[in-house]
C-alpha cells in the first residue's frame, strides 16, 4: 500500500541542510514516543546531478558486459552443479562462468555499437535537495515542535 503523499494538512516543524539531520530529528521524536507515522521528510529544491565517470569505449563496454555475464553464468553454473549428479561440479560452475563472460562481452559490444556513437560516456545520477523539511500532520505539529526543542536543549546541556 502506498502512503499518502499529499502535503496538505501538514506543517513544517523543522528544516535541515542535509538528510541525516532530518532523519535524526525524526528519530529523536520516535525516542520520545511521538507518533512518527504522522511525520514525513520532504526534500525541497530538488536537482538531478549526473556525475560523468569516464569514456565508454568498445573495450570498456566489452569488459562491463563480460563482468555482468560472468556473474550470470556463475549463477547458472551453480544451479547446474547443484542439480546435476557427477564427480566434478566445479567444472560446470567454471564453464558457466566462462560462457557467461563470453556472451556478456558480445552483448556489451553489440549494445555499445547500436548506440551509434551517442552517449559515449559512463555516468552516475543522483537526486539531491537543497534542504530537508520535517513535516507533521497539523494536529500533532505543536507537540512535535515542543519535543524537538526540548531534545535540542537537552543535547546542548549534555555537550556543556
Backbone bond lengths (Angstrom), bond angles and torsions (degrees), N, CA, C in turn:
res aa  C-N    CA-C-N  psi(-1)  N-CA   C-N-CA  omega(-1)  CA-C   N-CA-C  phi
1 X - - - 1.448 - - 1.517 108.91 -
2 X 1.311 117.02 132.46 1.445 122.61 -178.60 1.519 110.38 -83.63
3 X 1.344 118.15 134.39 1.463 119.46 -179.96 1.525 111.16 -70.79
4 X 1.322 115.70 158.70 1.459 121.63 176.42 1.525 108.82 -66.85
5 X 1.327 117.24 118.67 1.458 120.19 -177.91 1.526 112.42 -103.06
6 X 1.313 117.48 11.75 1.448 121.68 177.53 1.527 109.51 -75.53
7 X 1.328 116.37 135.40 1.460 120.52 -179.81 1.526 111.90 -90.76
8 X 1.327 116.88 -5.16 1.462 118.92 178.82 1.519 109.33 -67.48
9 X 1.303 114.98 141.23 1.457 120.48 -179.60 1.513 113.36 82.85
10 X 1.328 117.62 9.49 1.459 122.27 178.03 1.526 109.84 -119.16
11 X 1.318 115.84 148.34 1.463 121.43 178.45 1.521 109.26 -121.20
12 X 1.331 115.68 146.40 1.458 120.51 175.57 1.521 108.35 -76.12
13 X 1.337 116.72 124.86 1.463 120.38 179.01 1.525 111.47 -106.88
14 X 1.343 117.62 -18.53 1.465 120.95 178.02 1.519 108.68 -162.93
15 X 1.327 115.70 155.07 1.460 122.00 178.61 1.525 108.31 -133.60
16 X 1.343 116.27 140.58 1.462 120.84 -174.43 1.524 110.98 -135.97
17 X 1.299 115.80 156.86 1.460 122.01 -178.92 1.512 113.74 -80.45
18 X 1.325 118.13 -20.14 1.462 119.67 177.77 1.524 110.19 -144.11
19 X 1.319 114.64 164.92 1.464 120.73 -174.59 1.521 112.03 -66.22
20 X 1.327 117.56 -37.60 1.465 121.09 -177.47 1.529 111.15 -59.63
21 X 1.344 117.28 -39.64 1.466 120.35 178.62 1.527 110.99 -66.49
22 X 1.328 117.54 -40.93 1.465 120.94 178.27 1.529 110.09 -64.94
23 X 1.309 116.55 -39.76 1.459 121.23 178.36 1.529 110.46 -64.39
24 X 1.335 116.40 -40.08 1.470 120.31 177.14 1.515 111.44 -62.38
25 X 1.341 116.60 -38.16 1.467 120.05 179.67 1.535 110.59 -64.33
26 X 1.327 117.26 -43.68 1.462 119.92 179.06 1.528 109.75 -66.81
27 X 1.317 117.07 -38.05 1.466 120.67 176.80 1.525 110.38 -62.95
28 X 1.320 116.22 -39.19 1.478 120.99 177.95 1.534 109.79 -63.01
29 X 1.327 116.70 -41.63 1.466 119.83 176.85 1.528 110.38 -62.39
30 X 1.324 116.32 -42.55 1.456 120.82 179.26 1.529 111.57 -62.51
31 X 1.334 116.25 -40.97 1.470 120.31 179.31 1.522 111.97 -62.75
32 X 1.337 116.67 -25.98 1.458 120.95 -179.87 1.530 111.68 -96.88
33 X 1.338 115.37 20.04 1.474 123.45 175.26 1.526 113.68 64.83
34 X 1.344 117.56 24.52 1.466 121.46 175.29 1.531 107.99 -74.12
35 X 1.341 119.10 141.56 1.470 120.62 178.59 1.539 110.77 -72.65
36 X 1.325 115.84 87.70 1.467 121.02 -172.72 1.534 113.75 -68.33
37 X 1.332 117.69 -8.58 1.456 118.35 175.81 1.534 111.55 -66.71
38 X 1.334 117.05 -10.75 1.464 121.67 177.04 1.530 111.59 -95.34
39 X 1.330 117.18 4.47 1.468 121.39 -177.50 1.522 110.23 -110.00
40 X 1.319 115.74 157.06 1.460 122.03 173.41 1.524 109.43 -150.28
41 X 1.308 115.15 151.58 1.465 121.38 175.85 1.522 106.62 -106.25
42 X 1.330 116.24 125.58 1.455 121.75 -175.89 1.527 109.05 -121.13
43 X 1.328 116.03 125.11 1.463 121.05 173.77 1.515 109.27 -80.49
44 X 1.324 116.86 131.45 1.462 122.45 -178.05 1.528 108.49 -117.15
45 X 1.312 116.83 138.86 1.457 121.23 -179.74 1.522 111.20 73.56
46 X 1.332 115.89 55.45 1.459 120.68 -175.31 1.532 111.84 -73.58
47 X 1.333 114.71 143.06 1.460 121.99 175.82 1.526 108.57 -136.64
48 X 1.326 115.91 144.13 1.458 120.92 173.10 1.518 107.10 -95.88
49 X 1.327 116.27 122.49 1.460 121.00 178.79 1.517 107.60 -114.50
50 X 1.328 115.81 123.97 1.457 121.04 177.75 1.523 108.07 -113.99
51 X 1.315 115.74 112.75 1.458 122.04 -179.94 1.527 108.32 -90.39
52 X 1.336 117.17 119.21 1.458 121.22 178.28 1.521 107.96 -78.73
53 X 1.333 116.21 125.68 1.461 121.60 -174.65 1.525 113.05 -97.80
54 X 1.318 117.77 -21.91 1.463 120.24 179.84 1.509 111.55 156.73
55 X 1.337 114.90 178.39 1.461 121.81 179.72 1.515 110.71 -74.16
56 X 1.313 115.29 148.71 1.460 121.25 174.00 1.522 107.52 -107.57
57 X 1.324 115.69 101.72 1.460 122.15 179.23 1.524 109.22 -96.23
58 X 1.328 116.02 171.04 1.470 119.53 176.79 1.527 110.72 -61.72
59 X 1.317 116.79 -39.15 1.464 120.24 179.74 1.526 110.96 -63.98
60 X 1.341 116.30 -44.17 1.467 119.95 179.63 1.526 111.03 -67.07
61 X 1.337 117.79 -39.00 1.469 121.38 177.85 1.524 110.24 -62.92
62 X 1.336 116.46 -42.11 1.468 119.91 178.17 1.518 110.51 -66.08
63 X 1.323 117.94 -41.11 1.467 121.53 179.63 1.517 112.37 -64.18
64 X 1.330 116.20 -43.76 1.468 119.52 178.98 1.528 110.43 -66.32
65 X 1.337 117.06 -40.57 1.456 120.66 177.16 1.518 111.38 -63.82
66 X 1.337 116.51 -40.61 1.468 120.47 179.10 1.523 111.02 -63.79
67 X 1.321 116.98 -41.25 1.470 120.37 179.94 1.531 110.70 -63.90
68 X 1.319 116.56 -44.74 1.462 120.35 178.54 1.522 110.74 -64.74
69 X 1.334 116.02 -44.58 1.462 120.22 179.00 1.519 112.38 -63.61
70 X 1.337 116.52 -36.35 1.467 120.19 179.24 1.534 110.38 -62.56
71 X 1.328 117.53 -42.23 1.470 120.16 177.78 1.521 110.62 -62.10
72 X 1.329 115.78 -44.74 1.462 119.52 -180.00 1.531 110.10 -64.68
73 X 1.319 117.01 -44.31 1.460 121.41 178.15 1.518 112.11 -62.10
74 X 1.328 116.36 -38.65 1.461 120.57 176.88 1.522 110.75 -60.86
75 X 1.314 116.71 -43.41 1.459 121.34 178.72 1.532 110.92 -62.00
76 X 1.328 116.62 -47.03 1.462 120.78 179.23 1.531 109.87 -63.41
77 X 1.337 117.18 -43.20 1.460 120.94 178.44 1.518 112.12 -60.78
78 X 1.338 117.04 -39.94 1.465 120.23 177.53 1.525 111.50 -63.56
79 X 1.341 117.10 -40.93 1.462 119.56 177.70 1.525 111.08 -63.33
80 X 1.331 116.31 -43.82 1.465 118.74 177.68 1.523 110.86 -62.93
81 X 1.331 117.49 -40.71 1.462 121.06 -178.69 1.528 111.32 -64.75
82 X 1.312 117.05 -35.74 1.462 120.96 -178.58 1.529 110.80 -71.49
83 X 1.330 116.57 -41.11 1.463 120.20 -171.66 1.531 114.53 -101.44
84 X 1.319 118.28 2.80 1.460 121.32 178.51 1.523 109.15 -110.67
85 X 1.316 117.14 123.46 1.468 117.90 178.31 1.535 110.07 -71.59
86 X 1.290 115.34 145.13 1.461 119.64 178.07 1.512 110.43 163.16
87 X 1.336 114.37 170.59 1.460 118.51 -175.87 1.534 112.48 -92.08
88 X 1.323 118.47 -16.13 1.460 120.41 -174.33 1.532 111.18 -126.86
89 X 1.317 117.33 68.12 1.469 118.65 -178.18 1.535 112.81 -66.03
90 X 1.324 117.24 -25.62 1.470 119.00 -179.10 1.528 111.50 -66.00
91 X 1.344 117.96 -23.80 1.464 121.37 177.33 1.532 109.44 -65.98
92 X 1.330 116.72 -40.80 1.465 120.29 177.33 1.530 111.09 -63.08
93 X 1.315 115.58 -40.10 1.466 120.05 178.46 1.528 109.77 -63.86
94 X 1.319 116.54 -44.62 1.464 121.29 -179.84 1.526 111.25 -63.35
95 X 1.341 117.15 -44.19 1.461 120.37 177.93 1.527 111.11 -63.46
96 X 1.303 117.56 -40.84 1.464 120.44 177.08 1.511 111.60 -60.72
97 X 1.317 116.29 -42.65 1.464 121.25 178.97 1.527 110.89 -63.35
98 X 1.332 116.75 -45.91 1.474 120.92 -178.07 1.520 111.11 -64.74
99 X 1.345 117.27 -50.60 1.459 119.66 -178.94 1.527 112.37 -67.04
100 X 1.318 117.07 -33.07 1.464 120.01 174.83 1.521 111.41 -63.63
101 X 1.341 116.74 -42.19 1.466 120.70 178.99 1.526 110.91 -65.00
102 X 1.327 117.04 -41.29 1.472 120.29 179.75 1.530 110.24 -64.91
103 X 1.335 116.70 -48.77 1.469 119.93 180.00 1.532 110.61 -62.70
104 X 1.332 117.40 -41.19 1.461 120.68 178.97 1.517 112.36 -62.84
105 X 1.342 117.00 -40.44 1.467 120.64 178.43 1.524 110.82 -63.25
106 X 1.329 116.31 -41.50 1.469 120.08 179.10 1.525 110.03 -64.49
107 X 1.331 117.33 -46.80 1.463 120.08 179.04 1.529 111.09 -62.65
108 X 1.335 117.90 -38.51 1.456 121.40 177.53 1.519 112.12 -62.20
109 X 1.324 116.22 -44.25 1.467 120.67 178.24 1.526 111.84 -64.43
110 X 1.333 116.38 -47.22 1.464 120.31 -179.04 1.534 110.09 -63.80
111 X 1.302 117.22 -43.96 1.465 120.55 179.36 1.522 111.95 -60.69
112 X 1.319 116.59 -42.37 1.466 119.92 179.04 1.527 110.66 -68.02
113 X 1.321 117.28 -39.33 1.464 120.65 179.75 1.527 110.98 -65.04
114 X 1.330 117.63 -35.43 1.467 121.05 -178.48 1.524 113.14 -70.33
115 X 1.332 118.49 -15.77 1.473 119.65 177.61 1.517 111.22 -72.88
116 X 1.314 117.93 -16.99 1.462 121.22 176.99 1.515 113.92 65.28
117 X 1.298 117.80 30.78 1.463 120.65 177.74 1.515 114.45 87.04
118 X 1.316 117.51 -2.00 1.468 119.83 176.67 1.518 108.81 -85.71
119 X 1.285 115.35 139.23 1.470 122.63 178.03 1.527 111.05 59.74
120 X 1.322 115.65 57.57 1.465 121.90 178.00 1.523 111.23 -87.52
121 X 1.308 116.40 46.54 1.467 119.82 177.36 1.520 109.57 -149.18
122 X 1.328 114.55 158.19 1.463 122.50 176.08 1.516 107.94 -101.20
123 X 1.319 116.26 145.44 1.456 118.49 179.56 1.527 110.15 -151.26
124 X 1.314 113.90 166.07 1.457 122.07 176.91 1.522 107.14 -130.38
125 X 1.325 117.04 130.91 1.464 121.27 -176.92 1.521 111.32 -110.05
126 X 1.319 115.19 148.40 1.463 121.26 175.91 1.523 108.64 -149.03
127 X 1.319 115.31 146.65 1.463 120.75 173.52 1.521 106.81 -103.17
128 X 1.318 116.49 124.07 1.465 121.61 -178.96 1.525 109.10 -123.79
129 X 1.316 115.32 155.10 1.463 121.27 -179.67 1.526 109.64 -114.48
130 X 1.331 115.88 152.10 1.465 120.37 175.42 1.520 110.53 -69.95
131 X 1.331 115.58 -37.53 1.465 119.80 177.89 1.524 108.64 -153.15
132 X 1.324 115.60 165.03 1.459 122.42 -179.17 1.522 108.62 -124.50
133 X 1.324 115.41 127.21 1.455 120.22 -179.68 1.521 109.89 -108.48
134 X 1.327 115.26 140.58 1.465 120.64 172.79 1.518 106.05 -96.19
135 X 1.323 116.15 116.62 1.455 122.38 178.66 1.522 108.66 -108.14
136 X 1.326 114.73 143.50 1.468 121.07 179.97 1.521 107.58 -132.85
137 X 1.324 116.35 145.33 1.463 121.13 176.88 1.527 108.92 -53.46
138 X 1.314 116.35 137.56 1.469 122.65 -172.93 1.528 114.50 -48.79
139 X 1.330 120.08 -43.38 1.473 118.59 -178.92 1.538 113.44 -63.71
140 X 1.315 118.24 -19.90 1.466 121.78 -176.76 1.529 113.07 -109.25
141 X 1.342 117.67 -1.22 1.462 121.42 -172.67 1.527 112.76 -64.13
142 X 1.315 118.29 -43.55 1.470 120.69 -178.31 1.524 110.93 -61.79
143 X 1.324 116.94 -41.76 1.471 121.06 179.09 1.530 110.44 -65.33
144 X 1.327 117.03 -40.13 1.460 120.35 179.03 1.525 111.11 -63.85
145 X 1.336 116.93 -43.34 1.478 120.31 177.52 1.527 110.38 -60.20
146 X 1.336 116.04 -44.32 1.457 120.38 -179.34 1.532 110.41 -61.33
147 X 1.322 117.12 -46.64 1.461 120.79 -179.01 1.527 111.85 -65.25
148 X 1.315 117.07 -38.07 1.461 119.28 178.29 1.526 111.12 -67.50
149 X 1.318 117.66 -38.80 1.463 120.68 178.09 1.522 110.84 -68.53
150 X 1.337 117.92 -39.56 1.463 121.76 177.85 1.523 109.33 -63.87
151 X 1.331 117.22 -45.40 1.458 121.02 -179.89 1.512 112.11 -63.64
152 X 1.336 117.34 -38.17 1.458 121.34 179.72 1.517 110.58 -66.65
153 X 1.328 117.01 -42.81 1.464 119.13 -179.92 1.527 110.83 -68.85
154 X 1.342 118.55 -34.42 1.470 120.63 176.77 1.532 110.59 -66.41
155 X 1.320 117.13 -39.00 1.475 120.32 178.04 1.514 110.32 -64.86
156 X 1.325 117.66 -39.19 1.456 121.08 179.87 1.528 110.08 -65.22
157 X 1.333 118.27 -40.86 1.466 121.61 178.47 1.525 111.35 -66.47
158 X 1.332 117.72 -36.39 1.454 120.48 179.12 1.522 112.10 -68.54
159 X 1.333 117.73 -28.75 1.463 121.65 -178.94 1.528 111.22 -79.08
160 X 1.323 118.09 -22.02 1.473 121.57 -176.77 1.516 110.50 -76.78
